[in-house]
Amino acid sequence: MIINFVEELKNAQLRLNLTQVKMCEVLYGVPLRTYQSWLLGEKLPPIYYQHLILYRLSNCF
């Protein structure tokens, strides 16, 4: 799930053509450093939150 979540985040950011700062705004104000740590796989949100994030990104714009 880790690789999947990280890859999905990266793909969504590219697909939506958003900067990291804008992605944080789309994700309801997630701190930039937190988002960056997710992209690097250093930290991950709980599984239920990962599902909510991916759902939000799939229904965005």
C-alpha distance matrix in Angstrom:
0.0 3.8 5.6 5.0 6.0 8.5 9.8 10.2 12.1 14.2 15.0 16.0 18.2 19.9 20.4 21.9 23.8 23.3 23.7 21.4 24.1 24.2 20.4 20.9 23.8 21.9 19.3 22.3 23.3 20.3 22.0 21.8 21.0 18.0 16.7 17.5 15.7 12.4 13.3 14.1 11.0 13.8 12.8 10.2 11.4 11.0 8.5 11.7 12.5 9.4 10.5 14.0 13.5 12.1 14.9 17.4 16.7 17.0 20.3 21.6 24.8
3.8 0.0 3.8 5.4 5.3 6.2 8.5 9.9 10.8 12.5 14.2 15.4 16.8 18.6 19.8 21.2 22.6 21.7 21.6 19.0 21.8 22.4 18.8 19.1 22.3 20.9 18.2 21.3 21.7 18.4 19.5 19.0 17.8 15.1 14.0 14.3 12.2 9.3 10.1 10.4 7.2 10.1 9.5 7.6 10.0 10.6 9.4 12.9 12.7 9.6 11.9 14.8 13.5 12.7 16.1 17.8 16.8 17.9 21.2 21.8 25.0
5.6 3.8 0.0 3.8 5.5 5.2 5.9 8.4 9.9 10.6 11.9 14.0 15.4 16.5 17.8 19.8 20.9 20.6 20.6 18.5 21.7 22.1 18.6 19.6 22.8 21.3 19.2 22.6 23.0 19.8 20.9 19.7 18.8 16.6 14.8 14.5 13.2 10.3 9.6 10.0 7.9 11.4 11.9 10.5 13.0 14.1 12.7 15.8 15.4 11.9 13.7 16.6 14.8 13.3 16.8 18.5 16.7 17.5 21.1 21.6 24.4
5.0 5.4 3.8 0.0 3.8 5.6 5.2 6.0 8.6 10.0 10.3 11.9 14.2 15.3 15.9 17.8 19.5 19.5 20.2 18.4 21.5 21.3 17.7 19.0 21.8 19.7 17.8 21.3 22.3 19.5 21.1 20.3 20.0 17.5 15.3 15.8 15.0 11.5 11.0 12.5 10.6 14.1 13.8 11.5 13.0 13.8 11.6 14.1 13.9 10.1 11.1 14.1 12.6 10.4 13.7 15.8 14.0 14.3 17.9 18.8 21.7
6.0 5.3 5.5 3.8 0.0 3.8 5.5 5.1 6.2 8.7 9.8 10.4 12.3 14.3 15.0 16.2 18.0 17.3 17.8 15.7 18.5 18.3 14.6 15.5 18.3 16.4 14.2 17.6 18.5 15.7 17.5 16.9 16.8 14.2 11.9 13.0 12.3 8.6 8.8 11.0 9.1 12.4 11.3 8.7 9.8 11.0 9.4 11.7 10.7 7.0 8.8 11.2 9.3 7.9 11.5 13.0 11.6 12.7 16.1 16.6 19.7
8.5 6.2 5.2 5.6 3.8 0.0 3.8 5.4 5.2 6.3 8.6 10.0 10.8 12.6 14.2 15.5 16.5 15.7 15.6 13.4 16.5 16.9 13.5 14.5 17.7 16.4 14.5 18.0 18.2 15.3 16.3 15.0 14.7 12.6 10.1 10.3 9.9 6.6 5.5 7.7 6.8 10.3 10.3 8.7 10.8 13.1 12.3 14.7 13.1 9.7 12.1 13.9 11.2 10.3 14.1 14.8 12.8 14.4 17.8 17.6 20.2
9.8 8.5 5.9 5.2 5.5 3.8 0.0 3.8 5.4 5.1 6.0 8.5 9.9 10.6 11.9 14.0 15.1 15.2 15.7 14.3 17.8 17.7 14.4 16.3 19.1 17.3 16.2 19.9 20.4 17.9 19.1 17.4 17.5 15.9 12.9 12.8 13.1 10.1 8.0 10.2 9.9 13.7 14.0 12.5 14.3 16.2 14.9 17.0 15.7 12.0 13.5 15.5 12.8 10.8 14.3 15.3 12.7 13.5 17.2 17.1 19.4
10.2 9.9 8.4 6.0 5.1 5.4 3.8 0.0 3.8 5.5 5.1 6.0 8.5 9.9 10.2 11.9 13.7 13.9 15.1 14.0 17.0 16.2 12.7 14.8 17.2 14.8 13.8 17.5 18.6 16.5 18.5 17.3 18.0 16.0 12.8 13.8 14.4 11.0 9.7 12.6 12.2 15.6 15.1 12.8 13.7 15.4 13.7 15.1 13.6 10.0 10.8 12.4 9.8 7.3 10.7 11.8 9.1 9.8 13.4 13.6 16.1
12.1 10.8 9.9 8.6 6.2 5.2 5.4 3.8 0.0 3.8 5.5 5.2 6.2 8.7 9.8 10.5 11.9 11.2 11.9 10.3 13.3 12.8 9.2 11.2 13.8 12.0 10.9 14.7 15.3 13.2 14.9 13.5 14.5 12.8 9.3 10.5 11.7 8.5 7.2 10.7 11.0 13.9 13.4 11.4 12.2 14.7 13.9 15.1 12.8 9.7 11.3 12.0 8.7 7.6 11.1 11.0 8.3 10.4 13.5 12.7 15.2
14.2 12.5 10.6 10.0 8.7 6.3 5.1 5.5 3.8 0.0 3.8 5.5 5.2 6.3 8.6 10.0 10.4 10.2 10.7 9.8 13.3 13.1 10.2 12.6 15.4 13.9 13.6 17.3 17.4 15.4 16.4 14.2 15.1 14.2 10.7 10.6 12.3 9.9 7.1 10.2 11.5 14.6 15.0 13.8 15.3 18.0 17.3 18.8 16.5 13.4 15.0 15.8 12.4 11.1 14.4 14.1 10.9 12.7 15.8 14.6 16.3
15.0 14.2 11.9 10.3 9.8 8.6 6.0 5.1 5.5 3.8 0.0 3.8 5.4 5.2 6.0 8.5 9.6 10.6 12.2 12.3 15.5 14.5 11.7 14.8 16.8 14.7 14.8 18.6 19.4 17.9 19.4 17.4 18.7 17.6 14.0 14.3 16.0 13.3 10.8 13.8 14.7 18.0 18.2 16.6 17.6 19.8 18.5 19.6 17.7 14.5 15.2 16.0 13.0 10.7 13.5 13.6 10.0 10.7 14.0 13.2 14.6
16.0 15.4 14.0 11.9 10.4 10.0 8.5 6.0 5.2 5.5 3.8 0.0 3.8 5.4 4.9 5.9 8.1 8.6 10.9 11.0 13.6 11.9 9.1 12.3 13.8 11.2 11.7 15.4 16.6 15.6 17.6 16.0 17.9 16.7 13.0 14.2 16.2 13.4 11.7 15.2 16.0 19.0 18.5 16.5 16.8 18.9 17.8 18.2 16.0 13.2 13.6 13.7 10.5 8.6 10.9 10.3 6.6 7.8 10.7 9.5 11.1
18.2 16.8 15.4 14.2 12.3 10.8 9.9 8.5 6.2 5.2 5.4 3.8 0.0 3.8 5.6 5.3 5.8 5.4 7.2 7.6 10.5 9.1 6.8 10.3 12.0 10.3 11.3 14.8 15.2 14.3 15.7 13.6 15.7 15.2 11.4 12.1 14.8 12.8 10.6 14.1 15.7 18.3 18.1 16.8 17.3 20.1 19.6 20.2 17.4 15.0 16.1 15.7 12.1 11.3 13.7 12.2 8.8 10.9 13.1 11.0 11.9
19.9 18.6 16.5 15.3 14.3 12.6 10.6 9.9 8.7 6.3 5.2 5.4 3.8 0.0 3.8 5.5 4.9 6.7 8.7 10.2 13.2 11.8 10.3 13.9 15.4 13.7 15.1 18.5 18.9 18.0 19.1 16.7 18.6 18.5 14.7 14.7 17.4 15.5 12.7 15.8 17.6 20.5 20.8 19.7 20.6 23.3 22.5 23.2 20.8 18.0 18.9 18.9 15.4 13.9 16.2 15.1 11.4 12.7 15.0 13.0 13.2
20.4 19.8 17.8 15.9 15.0 14.2 11.9 10.2 9.8 8.6 6.0 4.9 5.6 3.8 0.0 3.8 5.5 8.1 11.1 12.7 15.2 13.0 11.4 15.2 16.0 13.6 15.2 18.6 19.7 19.3 21.0 19.0 21.2 20.7 16.9 17.6 20.1 17.7 15.4 18.7 20.0 23.0 22.9 21.2 21.6 23.9 22.6 23.0 20.8 18.1 18.2 18.0 15.0 13.0 14.5 13.6 9.9 10.2 12.3 10.6 10.5
21.9 21.2 19.8 17.8 16.2 15.5 14.0 11.9 10.5 10.0 8.5 5.9 5.3 5.5 3.8 0.0 3.8 5.5 9.1 11.1 12.8 10.0 9.0 12.7 12.9 10.6 12.9 15.9 17.0 17.1 19.0 17.3 20.0 19.5 15.9 17.0 19.9 17.8 15.9 19.4 20.9 23.5 23.0 21.3 21.3 23.6 22.8 22.7 20.1 18.0 18.1 17.2 14.1 12.9 14.0 12.2 8.8 10.0 11.1 8.4 7.8
23.8 22.6 20.9 19.5 18.0 16.5 15.1 13.7 11.9 10.4 9.6 8.1 5.8 4.9 5.5 3.8 0.0 3.8 6.9 9.8 11.6 9.4 9.4 13.1 13.5 12.2 14.6 17.4 17.8 17.9 19.0 16.7 19.4 19.6 16.0 16.4 19.7 18.2 15.8 19.0 21.1 23.5 23.5 22.4 22.8 25.6 25.1 25.3 22.5 20.3 21.0 20.2 16.8 15.9 17.5 15.5 12.1 13.6 14.8 11.9 10.9
23.3 21.7 20.6 19.5 17.3 15.7 15.2 13.9 11.2 10.2 10.6 8.6 5.4 6.7 8.1 5.5 3.8 0.0 3.8 6.5 7.9 5.7 6.1 9.6 10.1 9.4 11.8 14.4 14.3 14.5 15.4 13.2 16.1 16.5 13.1 13.8 17.2 16.1 14.2 17.4 19.6 21.5 21.3 20.4 20.6 23.6 23.6 23.8 20.6 18.9 20.0 18.7 15.2 15.2 16.9 14.4 11.5 14.0 14.9 11.7 11.3
23.7 21.6 20.6 20.2 17.8 15.6 15.7 15.1 11.9 10.7 12.2 10.9 7.2 8.7 11.1 9.1 6.9 3.8 0.0 3.8 5.3 5.2 6.2 8.7 9.9 10.5 12.3 14.6 13.5 13.4 13.4 10.6 13.3 14.5 11.3 11.4 15.1 14.7 12.8 15.6 18.2 19.7 19.8 19.5 20.1 23.4 24.0 24.4 21.0 19.4 21.2 20.0 16.3 16.9 19.0 16.5 13.9 16.8 17.9 14.7 14.7
21.4 19.0 18.5 18.4 15.7 13.4 14.3 14.0 10.3 9.8 12.3 11.0 7.6 10.2 12.7 11.1 9.8 6.5 3.8 0.0 3.8 5.5 5.0 6.3 8.8 9.8 10.5 12.8 11.3 10.4 10.1 7.1 9.7 10.7 7.6 7.9 11.5 11.4 9.9 12.7 15.2 16.3 16.2 16.1 16.8 20.3 21.2 21.9 18.4 17.0 19.2 18.1 14.4 15.5 18.0 15.6 13.4 16.7 18.1 15.3 16.2
24.1 21.8 21.7 21.5 18.5 16.5 17.8 17.0 13.3 13.3 15.5 13.6 10.5 13.2 15.2 12.8 11.6 7.9 5.3 3.8 0.0 3.8 5.4 5.2 6.5 8.9 9.9 11.2 9.1 9.2 8.7 6.4 9.8 11.2 9.0 9.9 13.4 13.6 13.0 15.6 17.9 18.4 17.9 17.8 17.9 21.4 22.7 22.9 19.2 18.4 20.6 18.9 15.4 17.1 19.1 16.2 14.7 18.2 18.9 15.7 16.4
24.2 22.4 22.1 21.3 18.3 16.9 17.7 16.2 12.8 13.1 14.5 11.9 9.1 11.8 13.0 10.0 9.4 5.7 5.2 5.5 3.8 0.0 3.8 5.3 5.0 6.3 8.6 10.0 9.2 10.2 11.0 9.4 13.0 13.6 10.9 12.5 15.8 15.2 14.5 17.7 19.6 20.7 19.9 19.1 18.7 21.8 22.6 22.4 18.8 18.0 19.6 17.5 14.2 15.6 17.0 13.8 12.2 15.6 15.8 12.4 12.7
20.4 18.8 18.6 17.7 14.6 13.5 14.4 12.7 9.2 10.2 11.7 9.1 6.8 10.3 11.4 9.0 9.4 6.1 6.2 5.0 5.4 3.8 0.0 3.8 5.3 5.0 6.2 8.8 8.6 8.5 10.1 8.8 11.9 11.5 8.4 10.5 13.5 12.2 11.6 15.1 16.6 18.0 16.9 15.7 15.4 18.4 19.0 18.9 15.4 14.3 16.0 14.2 10.7 12.0 13.8 11.0 9.2 12.8 13.6 10.8 12.1
20.9 19.1 19.6 19.0 15.5 14.5 16.3 14.8 11.2 12.6 14.8 12.3 10.3 13.9 15.2 12.7 13.1 9.6 8.7 6.3 5.2 5.3 3.8 0.0 3.8 5.4 5.0 6.6 5.2 5.0 6.5 6.2 9.6 9.1 6.9 9.7 12.3 11.5 12.0 15.1 16.3 17.0 15.5 14.6 13.8 17.0 18.3 18.0 14.3 14.0 16.1 14.1 10.8 13.2 14.9 12.0 11.3 15.1 15.6 13.1 14.7
23.8 22.3 22.8 21.8 18.3 17.7 19.1 17.2 13.8 15.4 16.8 13.8 12.0 15.4 16.0 12.9 13.5 10.1 9.9 8.8 6.5 5.0 5.3 3.8 0.0 3.8 5.3 5.3 4.8 7.0 8.9 9.2 12.9 12.5 10.6 13.4 16.0 15.2 15.7 18.9 20.1 20.7 19.0 17.8 16.5 19.4 20.5 19.6 15.9 16.1 17.6 14.9 12.1 14.5 15.4 11.9 11.7 15.3 14.9 12.0 13.1
21.9 20.9 21.3 19.7 16.4 16.4 17.3 14.8 12.0 13.9 14.7 11.2 10.3 13.7 13.6 10.6 12.2 9.4 10.5 9.8 8.9 6.3 5.0 5.4 3.8 0.0 3.8 5.4 7.1 8.5 11.3 11.6 15.0 13.9 11.5 14.5 16.8 15.1 15.5 19.1 19.8 21.1 19.3 17.4 16.0 18.4 18.8 17.7 14.3 14.2 15.0 12.3 9.6 11.5 12.0 8.4 8.1 11.6 11.1 8.3 9.9
19.3 18.2 19.2 17.8 14.2 14.5 16.2 13.8 10.9 13.6 14.8 11.7 11.3 15.1 15.2 12.9 14.6 11.8 12.3 10.5 9.9 8.6 6.2 5.0 5.3 3.8 0.0 3.8 5.7 5.9 9.4 10.4 13.2 11.3 9.3 12.9 14.5 12.6 13.8 17.2 17.4 18.4 16.2 14.2 12.4 14.7 15.5 14.4 10.8 11.1 12.3 9.6 7.0 9.8 10.7 7.6 8.2 11.9 11.9 10.1 12.7
22.3 21.3 22.6 21.3 17.6 18.0 19.9 17.5 14.7 17.3 18.6 15.4 14.8 18.5 18.6 15.9 17.4 14.4 14.6 12.8 11.2 10.0 8.8 6.6 5.3 5.4 3.8 0.0 3.8 5.9 9.3 11.4 14.2 12.5 11.5 15.1 16.6 15.3 16.9 20.0 20.2 20.6 18.1 16.3 14.0 16.1 17.4 15.8 12.3 13.5 14.7 11.5 9.8 13.0 13.2 10.0 11.4 14.8 14.1 12.3 14.5
23.3 21.7 23.0 22.3 18.5 18.2 20.4 18.6 15.3 17.4 19.4 16.6 15.2 18.9 19.7 17.0 17.8 14.3 13.5 11.3 9.1 9.2 8.6 5.2 4.8 7.1 5.7 3.8 0.0 3.8 6.1 8.4 11.3 10.3 9.9 13.2 14.9 14.4 16.0 18.7 19.3 19.3 17.0 16.0 14.2 16.9 18.7 17.7 14.0 15.1 17.0 14.2 12.1 15.3 16.2 13.1 13.9 17.6 17.3 15.1 16.9
20.3 18.4 19.8 19.5 15.7 15.3 17.9 16.5 13.2 15.4 17.9 15.6 14.3 18.0 19.3 17.1 17.9 14.5 13.4 10.4 9.2 10.2 8.5 5.0 7.0 8.5 5.9 5.9 3.8 0.0 3.8 6.3 8.5 6.8 6.7 10.1 11.3 10.8 12.8 15.4 15.7 15.5 13.2 12.3 10.9 13.9 16.0 15.7 11.9 12.7 15.2 13.1 10.7 13.9 15.6 13.1 13.6 17.3 17.8 16.0 18.3
22.0 19.5 20.9 21.1 17.5 16.3 19.1 18.5 14.9 16.4 19.4 17.6 15.7 19.1 21.0 19.0 19.0 15.4 13.4 10.1 8.7 11.0 10.1 6.5 8.9 11.3 9.4 9.3 6.1 3.8 0.0 3.8 5.5 5.2 6.4 8.7 10.1 10.9 12.7 14.5 15.5 14.6 12.9 13.1 12.5 15.9 18.3 18.5 14.8 15.4 18.3 16.6 14.0 17.0 19.1 16.7 16.7 20.5 21.2 19.1 21.1
21.8 19.0 19.7 20.3 16.9 15.0 17.4 17.3 13.5 14.2 17.4 16.0 13.6 16.7 19.0 17.3 16.7 13.2 10.6 7.1 6.4 9.4 8.8 6.2 9.2 11.6 10.4 11.4 8.4 6.3 3.8 0.0 3.8 5.4 5.1 6.2 8.6 9.9 10.6 12.4 14.2 13.7 12.9 13.5 13.8 17.5 19.6 20.3 16.6 16.3 19.4 18.0 14.9 17.3 19.7 17.4 16.6 20.3 21.4 19.0 20.7
21.0 17.8 18.8 20.0 16.8 14.7 17.5 18.0 14.5 15.1 18.7 17.9 15.7 18.6 21.2 20.0 19.4 16.1 13.3 9.7 9.8 13.0 11.9 9.6 12.9 15.0 13.2 14.2 11.3 8.5 5.5 3.8 0.0 3.8 5.4 5.0 6.1 8.6 9.8 10.5 12.2 10.8 10.4 12.0 13.0 16.8 19.2 20.4 17.1 16.7 20.1 19.3 16.4 18.7 21.5 19.7 18.9 22.5 24.0 22.0 23.9
18.0 15.1 16.6 17.5 14.2 12.6 15.9 16.0 12.8 14.2 17.6 16.7 15.2 18.5 20.7 19.5 19.6 16.5 14.5 10.7 11.2 13.6 11.5 9.1 12.5 13.9 11.3 12.5 10.3 6.8 5.2 5.4 3.8 0.0 3.8 5.4 5.1 6.3 8.8 10.0 10.5 9.3 7.8 8.7 9.3 13.0 15.5 16.7 13.4 13.2 16.7 16.1 13.4 15.9 18.7 17.3 16.8 20.3 21.9 20.4 22.8
16.7 14.0 14.8 15.3 11.9 10.1 12.9 12.8 9.3 10.7 14.0 13.0 11.4 14.7 16.9 15.9 16.0 13.1 11.3 7.6 9.0 10.9 8.4 6.9 10.6 11.5 9.3 11.5 9.9 6.7 6.4 5.1 5.4 3.8 0.0 3.8 5.4 5.1 6.4 8.8 9.8 10.1 9.0 9.0 9.7 13.5 15.2 16.3 12.9 11.9 15.2 14.6 11.3 13.3 16.3 14.8 13.8 17.2 19.0 17.4 19.6
17.5 14.3 14.5 15.8 13.0 10.3 12.8 13.8 10.5 10.6 14.3 14.2 12.1 14.7 17.6 17.0 16.4 13.8 11.4 7.9 9.9 12.5 10.5 9.7 13.4 14.5 12.9 15.1 13.2 10.1 8.7 6.2 5.0 5.4 3.8 0.0 3.8 5.3 5.1 6.3 8.6 8.7 9.1 10.3 12.1 15.9 17.5 19.2 16.1 14.6 18.0 17.9 14.6 16.0 19.3 18.0 16.4 19.7 21.8 20.0 22.0
15.7 12.2 13.2 15.0 12.3 9.9 13.1 14.4 11.7 12.3 16.0 16.2 14.8 17.4 20.1 19.9 19.7 17.2 15.1 11.5 13.4 15.8 13.5 12.3 16.0 16.8 14.5 16.6 14.9 11.3 10.1 8.6 6.1 5.1 5.4 3.8 0.0 3.8 5.4 5.1 6.1 5.1 5.6 7.6 10.1 13.7 15.6 17.8 15.1 13.8 17.4 17.8 15.0 16.5 19.9 19.2 18.0 21.0 23.4 22.1 24.5
12.4 9.3 10.3 11.5 8.6 6.6 10.1 11.0 8.5 9.9 13.3 13.4 12.8 15.5 17.7 17.8 18.2 16.1 14.7 11.4 13.6 15.2 12.2 11.5 15.2 15.1 12.6 15.3 14.4 10.8 10.9 9.9 8.6 6.3 5.1 5.3 3.8 0.0 3.8 5.4 5.0 6.1 5.4 5.3 7.8 11.3 12.6 14.8 12.2 10.3 13.9 14.6 11.7 12.9 16.4 16.1 14.9 17.7 20.2 19.4 22.0
13.3 10.1 9.6 11.0 8.8 5.5 8.0 9.7 7.2 7.1 10.8 11.7 10.6 12.7 15.4 15.9 15.8 14.2 12.8 9.9 13.0 14.5 11.6 12.0 15.7 15.5 13.8 16.9 16.0 12.8 12.7 10.6 9.8 8.8 6.4 5.1 5.4 3.8 0.0 3.8 5.5 7.8 8.6 8.8 11.3 14.6 15.2 17.5 15.0 12.4 15.6 16.4 13.2 13.5 17.2 16.8 14.8 17.4 20.2 19.0 21.3
14.1 10.4 10.0 12.5 11.0 7.7 10.2 12.6 10.7 10.2 13.8 15.2 14.1 15.8 18.7 19.4 19.0 17.4 15.6 12.7 15.6 17.7 15.1 15.1 18.9 19.1 17.2 20.0 18.7 15.4 14.5 12.4 10.5 10.0 8.8 6.3 5.1 5.4 3.8 0.0 3.8 5.4 7.8 9.4 12.7 15.8 16.7 19.5 17.3 14.9 18.2 19.4 16.5 16.8 20.6 20.4 18.5 21.0 23.9 22.8 25.1
11.0 7.2 7.9 10.6 9.1 6.8 9.9 12.2 11.0 11.5 14.7 16.0 15.7 17.6 20.0 20.9 21.1 19.6 18.2 15.2 17.9 19.6 16.6 16.3 20.1 19.8 17.4 20.2 19.3 15.7 15.5 14.2 12.2 10.5 9.8 8.6 6.1 5.0 5.5 3.8 0.0 3.8 5.5 6.7 10.3 12.9 13.7 16.8 15.2 12.8 16.1 17.8 15.4 15.7 19.4 19.8 18.4 20.6 23.6 23.1 25.8
13.8 10.1 11.4 14.1 12.4 10.3 13.7 15.6 13.9 14.6 18.0 19.0 18.3 20.5 23.0 23.5 23.5 21.5 19.7 16.3 18.4 20.7 18.0 17.0 20.7 21.1 18.4 20.6 19.3 15.5 14.6 13.7 10.8 9.3 10.1 8.7 5.1 6.1 7.8 5.4 3.8 0.0 3.8 6.9 10.5 13.2 14.9 17.9 16.1 14.5 18.2 19.5 17.2 18.3 21.8 21.9 20.9 23.4 26.1 25.4 28.1
12.8 9.5 11.9 13.8 11.3 10.3 14.0 15.1 13.4 15.0 18.2 18.5 18.1 20.8 22.9 23.0 23.5 21.3 19.8 16.2 17.9 19.9 16.9 15.5 19.0 19.3 16.2 18.1 17.0 13.2 12.9 12.9 10.4 7.8 9.0 9.1 5.6 5.4 8.6 7.8 5.5 3.8 0.0 3.8 6.9 9.7 11.9 14.6 12.8 11.7 15.5 16.6 14.7 16.2 19.5 19.6 19.1 21.8 24.2 23.7 26.7
10.2 7.6 10.5 11.5 8.7 8.7 12.5 12.8 11.4 13.8 16.6 16.5 16.8 19.7 21.2 21.3 22.4 20.4 19.5 16.1 17.8 19.1 15.7 14.6 17.8 17.4 14.2 16.3 16.0 12.3 13.1 13.5 12.0 8.7 9.0 10.3 7.6 5.3 8.8 9.4 6.7 6.9 3.8 0.0 3.8 6.5 8.3 11.0 9.3 8.0 11.8 13.0 11.5 12.9 16.1 16.5 16.3 18.7 21.1 21.1 24.3
11.4 10.0 13.0 13.0 9.8 10.8 14.3 13.7 12.2 15.3 17.6 16.8 17.3 20.6 21.6 21.3 22.8 20.6 20.1 16.8 17.9 18.7 15.4 13.8 16.5 16.0 12.4 14.0 14.2 10.9 12.5 13.8 13.0 9.3 9.7 12.1 10.1 7.8 11.3 12.7 10.3 10.5 6.9 3.8 0.0 3.8 6.4 8.1 6.0 6.1 9.7 10.3 9.4 11.7 14.1 14.5 15.1 17.6 19.5 19.6 23.0
11.0 10.6 14.1 13.8 11.0 13.1 16.2 15.4 14.7 18.0 19.8 18.9 20.1 23.3 23.9 23.6 25.6 23.6 23.4 20.3 21.4 21.8 18.4 17.0 19.4 18.4 14.7 16.1 16.9 13.9 15.9 17.5 16.8 13.0 13.5 15.9 13.7 11.3 14.6 15.8 12.9 13.2 9.7 6.5 3.8 0.0 3.8 5.6 5.3 6.3 8.9 10.1 10.6 12.4 14.3 15.4 16.6 18.4 20.2 21.0 24.6
8.5 9.4 12.7 11.6 9.4 12.3 14.9 13.7 13.9 17.3 18.5 17.8 19.6 22.5 22.6 22.8 25.1 23.6 24.0 21.2 22.7 22.6 19.0 18.3 20.5 18.8 15.5 17.4 18.7 16.0 18.3 19.6 19.2 15.5 15.2 17.5 15.6 12.6 15.2 16.7 13.7 14.9 11.9 8.3 6.4 3.8 0.0 3.8 5.4 4.9 6.4 8.8 9.8 10.6 12.3 14.3 15.4 16.5 18.6 19.9 23.6
11.7 12.9 15.8 14.1 11.7 14.7 17.0 15.1 15.1 18.8 19.6 18.2 20.2 23.2 23.0 22.7 25.3 23.8 24.4 21.9 22.9 22.4 18.9 18.0 19.6 17.7 14.4 15.8 17.7 15.7 18.5 20.3 20.4 16.7 16.3 19.2 17.8 14.8 17.5 19.5 16.8 17.9 14.6 11.0 8.1 5.6 3.8 0.0 3.8 5.4 5.2 6.5 8.8 10.1 10.7 12.5 14.5 15.5 16.9 18.4 22.2
12.5 12.7 15.4 13.9 10.7 13.1 15.7 13.6 12.8 16.5 17.7 16.0 17.4 20.8 20.8 20.1 22.5 20.6 21.0 18.4 19.2 18.8 15.4 14.3 15.9 14.3 10.8 12.3 14.0 11.9 14.8 16.6 17.1 13.4 12.9 16.1 15.1 12.2 15.0 17.3 15.2 16.1 12.8 9.3 6.0 5.3 5.4 3.8 0.0 3.8 5.3 4.9 6.1 8.6 9.6 10.4 12.2 14.1 15.4 16.2 19.9
9.4 9.6 11.9 10.1 7.0 9.7 12.0 10.0 9.7 13.4 14.5 13.2 15.0 18.0 18.1 18.0 20.3 18.9 19.4 17.0 18.4 18.0 14.3 14.0 16.1 14.2 11.1 13.5 15.1 12.7 15.4 16.3 16.7 13.2 11.9 14.6 13.8 10.3 12.4 14.9 12.8 14.5 11.7 8.0 6.1 6.3 4.9 5.4 3.8 0.0 3.8 5.5 5.1 6.2 8.5 9.8 10.6 12.2 14.3 15.3 18.9
10.5 11.9 13.7 11.1 8.8 12.1 13.5 10.8 11.3 15.0 15.2 13.6 16.1 18.9 18.2 18.1 21.0 20.0 21.2 19.2 20.6 19.6 16.0 16.1 17.6 15.0 12.3 14.7 17.0 15.2 18.3 19.4 20.1 16.7 15.2 18.0 17.4 13.9 15.6 18.2 16.1 18.2 15.5 11.8 9.7 8.9 6.4 5.2 5.3 3.8 0.0 3.8 5.5 5.2 6.0 8.6 9.9 10.5 12.3 14.1 17.9
14.0 14.8 16.6 14.1 11.2 13.9 15.5 12.4 12.0 15.8 16.0 13.7 15.7 18.9 18.0 17.2 20.2 18.7 20.0 18.1 18.9 17.5 14.2 14.1 14.9 12.3 9.6 11.5 14.2 13.1 16.6 18.0 19.3 16.1 14.6 17.9 17.8 14.6 16.4 19.4 17.8 19.5 16.6 13.0 10.3 10.1 8.8 6.5 4.9 5.5 3.8 0.0 3.8 5.5 5.0 6.1 8.6 9.9 10.7 12.1 15.8
13.5 13.5 14.8 12.6 9.3 11.2 12.8 9.8 8.7 12.4 13.0 10.5 12.1 15.4 15.0 14.1 16.8 15.2 16.3 14.4 15.4 14.2 10.7 10.8 12.1 9.6 7.0 9.8 12.1 10.7 14.0 14.9 16.4 13.4 11.3 14.6 15.0 11.7 13.2 16.5 15.4 17.2 14.7 11.5 9.4 10.6 9.8 8.8 6.1 5.1 5.5 3.8 0.0 3.8 5.4 5.1 6.2 8.6 10.0 10.4 14.1
12.1 12.7 13.3 10.4 7.9 10.3 10.8 7.3 7.6 11.1 10.7 8.6 11.3 13.9 13.0 12.9 15.9 15.2 16.9 15.5 17.1 15.6 12.0 13.2 14.5 11.5 9.8 13.0 15.3 13.9 17.0 17.3 18.7 15.9 13.3 16.0 16.5 12.9 13.5 16.8 15.7 18.3 16.2 12.9 11.7 12.4 10.6 10.1 8.6 6.2 5.2 5.5 3.8 0.0 3.8 5.4 5.1 6.1 8.7 9.8 13.4
14.9 16.1 16.8 13.7 11.5 14.1 14.3 10.7 11.1 14.4 13.5 10.9 13.7 16.2 14.5 14.0 17.5 16.9 19.0 18.0 19.1 17.0 13.8 14.9 15.4 12.0 10.7 13.2 16.2 15.6 19.1 19.7 21.5 18.7 16.3 19.3 19.9 16.4 17.2 20.6 19.4 21.8 19.5 16.1 14.1 14.3 12.3 10.7 9.6 8.5 6.0 5.0 5.4 3.8 0.0 3.8 5.5 5.1 6.3 8.6 12.3
17.4 17.8 18.5 15.8 13.0 14.8 15.3 11.8 11.0 14.1 13.6 10.3 12.2 15.1 13.6 12.2 15.5 14.4 16.5 15.6 16.2 13.8 11.0 12.0 11.9 8.4 7.6 10.0 13.1 13.1 16.7 17.4 19.7 17.3 14.8 18.0 19.2 16.1 16.8 20.4 19.8 21.9 19.6 16.5 14.5 15.4 14.3 12.5 10.4 9.8 8.6 6.1 5.1 5.4 3.8 0.0 3.8 5.5 5.3 6.0 9.8
16.7 16.8 16.7 14.0 11.6 12.8 12.7 9.1 8.3 10.9 10.0 6.6 8.8 11.4 9.9 8.8 12.1 11.5 13.9 13.4 14.7 12.2 9.2 11.3 11.7 8.1 8.2 11.4 13.9 13.6 16.7 16.6 18.9 16.8 13.8 16.4 18.0 14.9 14.8 18.5 18.4 20.9 19.1 16.3 15.1 16.6 15.4 14.5 12.2 10.6 9.9 8.6 6.2 5.1 5.5 3.8 0.0 3.8 5.4 5.0 8.4
17.0 17.9 17.5 14.3 12.7 14.4 13.5 9.8 10.4 12.7 10.7 7.8 10.9 12.7 10.2 10.0 13.6 14.0 16.8 16.7 18.2 15.6 12.8 15.1 15.3 11.6 11.9 14.8 17.6 17.3 20.5 20.3 22.5 20.3 17.2 19.7 21.0 17.7 17.4 21.0 20.6 23.4 21.8 18.7 17.6 18.4 16.5 15.5 14.1 12.2 10.5 9.9 8.6 6.1 5.1 5.5 3.8 0.0 3.8 5.6 8.6
20.3 21.2 21.1 17.9 16.1 17.8 17.2 13.4 13.5 15.8 14.0 10.7 13.1 15.0 12.3 11.1 14.8 14.9 17.9 18.1 18.9 15.8 13.6 15.6 14.9 11.1 11.9 14.1 17.3 17.8 21.2 21.4 24.0 21.9 19.0 21.8 23.4 20.2 20.2 23.9 23.6 26.1 24.2 21.1 19.5 20.2 18.6 16.9 15.4 14.3 12.3 10.7 10.0 8.7 6.3 5.3 5.4 3.8 0.0 3.8 6.7
21.6 21.8 21.6 18.8 16.6 17.6 17.1 13.6 12.7 14.6 13.2 9.5 11.0 13.0 10.6 8.4 11.9 11.7 14.7 15.3 15.7 12.4 10.8 13.1 12.0 8.3 10.1 12.3 15.1 16.0 19.1 19.0 22.0 20.4 17.4 20.0 22.1 19.4 19.0 22.8 23.1 25.4 23.7 21.1 19.6 21.0 19.9 18.4 16.2 15.3 14.1 12.1 10.4 9.8 8.6 6.0 5.0 5.6 3.8 0.0 3.8
24.8 25.0 24.4 21.7 19.7 20.2 19.4 16.1 15.2 16.3 14.6 11.1 11.9 13.2 10.5 7.8 10.9 11.3 14.7 16.2 16.4 12.7 12.1 14.7 13.1 9.9 12.7 14.5 16.9 18.3 21.1 20.7 23.9 22.8 19.6 22.0 24.5 22.0 21.3 25.1 25.8 28.1 26.7 24.3 23.0 24.6 23.6 22.2 19.9 18.9 17.9 15.8 14.1 13.4 12.3 9.8 8.4 8.6 6.7 3.8 0.0
